[in-house]
Amino acid sequence: MPENEACEGAVALLKRQHEKIGALLRDLNDGRWWPDDHVGNEDAANVLVHTRTIEESVRAISRIVATMKD
């Protein structure tokens, strides 16, 4: 059904992003992604900024999905 294409595309994209985030979490290994003994604080701060953006986006998507379920 053509009217479902946008929704199906959104779900497919969310699934791909979920897989990517899972892979990133495995790579981060609880924050130990730096290549030597130097702690990556600057990198961690940058990741935190982007993580907050992801958090805001997930919250917005959650609101949309909740509205669709009503």
ZIWOQUI-V889829 format. One record per pair of residues at least 12 apart in sequence whose ideal C-beta (glycine too) atoms are under 8 Angstrom apart, sorted by the first residue. I is the first residue (numbers start at 1). J is the second residue. D is the distance in Angstrom with one decimal. If there is no record, write none. Layout:
# ZIWOQUI-V889829
<<I,J,D> <I,J,D>>
This chain:
# ZIWOQUI-V889829
<<14,61,7.3> <21,54,7.6> <31,44,6.6>>
